[in-house]
Amino acid sequence: MSEINRTRDEICRVGASLFDRGLTAGSSGNISVRLSDGGWLMTPTNASMGALEPTRLSLFDATGRLVSGDKPTKEAFLHFSMYGERADAAAVVHLHSSYATAVSVLRDIDPDDVLPALTAYYVMRVGRLPLVPYFAPGDLDLAHAVKALASKHHAVLLANHGPVVAGTSLANAQYATEELEETAKLFLMLQNHALRPLTPEQVADLRARFSLS
């Protein structure tokens, strides 16, 4: 099987897994993967992640021109903003997942680092999570805001919207997105309780131990 057909199948498999577990609903959310020739595959507009069809995925060439498949998601610019700033990004996952989106509308979160380091795995898979200010869906100013953060952060949280996460593979982007969602869930469950997150020293040890940026 060719690389492109394997990638088509992987995108559909991951999309179905996310949808079936309630991490995305309706036609929300999108996935993209960078191909070895410099092009991209991306989920199309108005498509349920639970019912993606491999041959209908949007295929872009290395210049960002759509060459086949259905019309791409209107949030394609979020993906290209990440790829443009991160040479290591092989895939991007964007969801409107419930807990992360809920956190994104809280009034008193730290916009420079939204979630506390509740677990080692959050530090290892997500790290620091900045909040991108609110822009209307499709607003190109949102692309500029994501681009401004992408070189230093492979995961960002869009205010009143949801997470955008890049990874060195689709699996890594998926796992980081899921870890972000689980940490957001823990954070909301622990509201009104005194927290004991990892200390700065413990976080620094993890970064050194696992060569995290």
Backbone torsions as a table, in degrees:
resi	resn	phi	psi	omega
1	MET	NA	138.5	-178.2
2	SER	-71.7	162.1	178.4
3	GLU	-56.7	-45.5	-174.5
4	ILE	-66.2	-37.4	179.0
5	ASN	-71.8	-37.2	174.9
6	ARG	-61.9	-41.7	-179.0
7	THR	-67.7	-41.2	176.3
8	ARG	-56.3	-46.6	-178.5
9	ASP	-66.0	-38.6	-179.3
10	GLU	-65.7	-43.2	178.6
11	ILE	-59.3	-45.3	-179.7
12	CYS	-65.7	-37.4	179.3
13	ARG	-67.1	-44.5	179.1
14	VAL	-66.9	-42.1	177.9
15	GLY	-58.1	-44.8	179.5
16	ALA	-64.4	-39.4	179.1
17	SER	-63.1	-45.6	179.0
18	LEU	-62.6	-42.3	-178.5
19	PHE	-67.5	-45.8	-176.3
20	ASP	-64.4	-25.9	179.5
21	ARG	-96.2	10.7	173.6
22	GLY	76.0	19.1	179.6
23	LEU	-86.2	-9.6	174.0
24	THR	-152.2	152.1	-174.2
25	ALA	-136.9	157.7	178.5
26	GLY	56.7	-132.3	177.8
27	SER	-106.1	21.6	-178.4
28	SER	-81.1	159.1	176.6
29	GLY	84.3	155.6	179.1
30	ASN	-157.1	157.1	-177.1
31	ILE	-132.4	144.1	171.3
32	SER	-140.5	156.4	176.9
33	VAL	-137.5	135.6	175.4
34	ARG	-84.3	132.1	-179.4
35	LEU	-91.3	162.1	-176.2
36	SER	-66.7	-21.1	178.7
37	ASP	-87.2	4.3	179.4
38	GLY	95.2	-8.4	177.1
39	GLY	-83.4	-175.3	-178.5
40	TRP	-140.2	149.5	165.5
41	LEU	-110.8	139.0	-176.6
42	MET	-145.2	148.8	176.9
43	THR	-69.1	144.0	-175.2
44	PRO	-82.6	170.5	179.2
45	THR	-69.2	150.3	174.6
46	ASN	54.2	39.5	179.5
47	ALA	-120.8	135.6	174.9
48	SER	-75.1	133.8	177.6
49	MET	-65.6	-17.7	179.3
50	GLY	-84.7	-5.8	-176.6
51	ALA	-141.3	42.2	179.2
52	LEU	-72.8	144.8	176.7
53	GLU	-112.9	124.1	-173.8
54	PRO	-52.0	-43.6	-174.7
55	THR	-74.9	-12.6	-178.1
56	ARG	-98.6	-0.4	176.0
57	LEU	-63.0	147.1	-179.3
58	SER	-77.6	126.0	179.5
59	LEU	-110.0	123.8	177.1
60	PHE	-109.7	147.5	171.7
61	ASP	-84.9	-176.7	-173.9
62	ALA	-67.4	-15.2	177.5
63	THR	-91.3	-2.4	-177.7
64	GLY	87.3	13.8	179.3
65	ARG	-88.7	131.8	177.1
66	LEU	-69.4	124.5	-177.8
67	VAL	-113.5	-20.4	177.2
68	SER	-165.0	167.7	178.7
69	GLY	89.9	-177.5	-179.1
70	ASP	-73.5	167.1	176.2
71	LYS	-56.7	133.7	-175.3
72	PRO	-74.2	164.3	175.3
73	THR	-55.2	145.1	177.8
74	LYS	-69.9	-8.8	177.6
75	GLU	-97.9	18.1	179.6
76	ALA	-56.6	-33.1	-177.8
77	PHE	-63.2	-27.1	175.8
78	LEU	-62.5	-42.1	-180.0
79	HIS	-67.0	-47.7	-178.4
80	PHE	-65.1	-30.7	176.3
81	SER	-63.5	-40.3	177.4
82	MET	-67.5	-49.2	-178.0
83	TYR	-61.5	-37.0	-177.0
84	GLY	-65.5	-25.9	-177.8
85	GLU	-104.4	-11.0	-174.3
86	ARG	-128.8	101.4	179.5
87	ALA	-64.4	-23.7	-178.0
88	ASP	-84.8	-5.1	-176.4
89	ALA	-76.7	118.7	176.4
90	ALA	-105.5	-13.3	-179.1
91	ALA	-159.6	155.0	177.0
92	VAL	-136.0	135.7	175.3
93	VAL	-120.3	129.1	175.6
94	HIS	-124.8	124.8	-179.9
95	LEU	-126.9	162.1	169.1
96	HIS	-110.0	43.0	-173.4
97	SER	-62.9	146.6	-165.6
98	SER	-62.0	-51.1	-172.0
99	TYR	-72.9	-42.7	178.0
100	ALA	-63.9	-40.2	178.0
101	THR	-66.2	-38.9	177.1
102	ALA	-59.3	-43.9	178.2
103	VAL	-62.1	-35.6	-175.6
104	SER	-67.7	-12.4	179.1
105	VAL	-105.0	-1.2	177.1
106	LEU	-67.1	144.5	-172.9
107	ARG	-75.5	-39.0	-166.9
108	ASP	-107.6	25.5	176.6
109	ILE	-77.6	156.1	179.4
110	ASP	-80.0	114.3	-176.6
111	PRO	-66.7	-18.0	178.5
112	ASP	-85.8	-20.3	-178.1
113	ASP	-161.8	90.0	-164.4
114	VAL	-64.5	-44.3	-173.4
115	LEU	-110.3	141.7	175.2
116	PRO	-72.0	159.6	179.5
117	ALA	-79.4	79.9	-176.5
118	LEU	-75.3	-31.0	-178.3
119	THR	-137.7	158.9	176.4
120	ALA	-63.1	-36.6	-175.4
121	TYR	-69.9	-29.0	174.2
122	TYR	-65.9	-44.5	178.2
123	VAL	-61.2	-42.2	-175.7
124	MET	-71.4	-35.7	-174.5
125	ARG	-97.8	-27.9	-175.2
126	VAL	-117.6	-50.1	-178.1
127	GLY	78.6	-135.7	178.7
128	ARG	-83.3	138.8	-175.8
129	LEU	-124.0	100.9	178.5
130	PRO	-81.8	156.3	177.4
131	LEU	-98.3	126.2	175.2
132	VAL	-88.5	129.7	-179.2
133	PRO	-57.1	158.5	-178.3
134	TYR	-69.7	134.0	168.0
135	PHE	-137.9	151.8	178.6
136	ALA	-62.9	147.6	177.0
137	PRO	-53.5	133.2	179.6
138	GLY	86.9	-7.9	179.9
139	ASP	-70.6	123.5	-177.9
140	LEU	-67.7	-16.8	174.1
141	ASP	-64.5	-26.3	175.3
142	LEU	-65.4	-39.0	177.3
143	ALA	-60.9	-42.8	-179.7
144	HIS	-65.1	-38.3	-179.3
145	ALA	-67.3	-40.4	177.1
146	VAL	-67.3	-43.8	-179.6
147	LYS	-57.9	-38.1	-177.9
148	ALA	-65.0	-23.6	-177.8
149	LEU	-103.5	-19.9	-167.6
150	ALA	-65.4	-29.3	-177.4
151	SER	-67.6	-26.8	-178.0
152	LYS	-106.0	-12.4	-175.2
153	HIS	-137.7	124.7	177.5
154	HIS	-86.3	-6.7	177.1
155	ALA	-133.9	134.5	175.5
156	VAL	-135.5	158.1	177.8
157	LEU	-117.4	121.6	179.6
158	LEU	-83.6	125.9	-178.0
159	ALA	-59.4	133.0	178.5
160	ASN	56.6	34.8	-172.3
161	HIS	-149.5	-68.6	-179.6
162	GLY	152.0	178.6	-174.9
163	PRO	-85.9	151.5	169.2
164	VAL	-126.3	122.4	-172.5
165	VAL	-132.7	127.2	174.8
166	ALA	-100.8	152.0	178.1
167	GLY	-145.6	163.8	178.6
168	THR	-76.0	-5.0	172.0
169	SER	-156.8	166.3	177.2
170	LEU	-63.6	-39.4	178.3
171	ALA	-60.0	-44.1	-179.0
172	ASN	-66.6	-38.5	176.7
173	ALA	-64.6	-41.1	177.9
174	GLN	-62.7	-48.5	-176.6
175	TYR	-64.3	-39.8	178.9
176	ALA	-65.4	-39.5	177.8
177	THR	-63.3	-41.5	179.7
178	GLU	-68.6	-38.6	177.4
179	GLU	-64.2	-40.0	176.6
180	LEU	-59.7	-45.9	-179.0
181	GLU	-64.2	-41.6	179.4
182	GLU	-66.3	-37.0	178.6
183	THR	-69.7	-38.6	175.1
184	ALA	-61.3	-39.2	177.3
185	LYS	-63.0	-46.5	177.2
186	LEU	-60.0	-43.7	-179.2
187	PHE	-59.1	-43.6	179.8
188	LEU	-70.7	-37.1	177.8
189	MET	-63.2	-29.5	-174.8
190	LEU	-94.4	5.3	176.4
191	GLN	-57.4	140.7	-178.8
192	ASN	73.6	10.1	172.9
193	HIS	-116.6	147.0	175.1
194	ALA	-69.3	128.6	-176.8
195	LEU	-94.4	152.0	173.3
196	ARG	-129.2	70.7	179.2
197	PRO	-69.3	172.5	174.9
198	LEU	-61.0	145.3	179.5
199	THR	-76.4	161.1	174.7
200	PRO	-55.2	-35.8	178.7
201	GLU	-66.4	-41.0	178.6
202	GLN	-66.7	-38.9	177.2
203	VAL	-64.8	-44.0	179.0
204	ALA	-61.8	-38.2	178.0
205	ASP	-62.8	-42.7	178.2
206	LEU	-62.7	-42.6	-179.6
207	ARG	-62.3	-41.0	178.5
208	ALA	-72.0	-41.7	-176.0
209	ARG	-64.3	-37.9	-175.0
210	PHE	-111.3	15.0	177.7
211	SER	52.1	49.6	179.7
212	LEU	-88.6	143.3	178.9
213	SER	-80.8	NA	NA
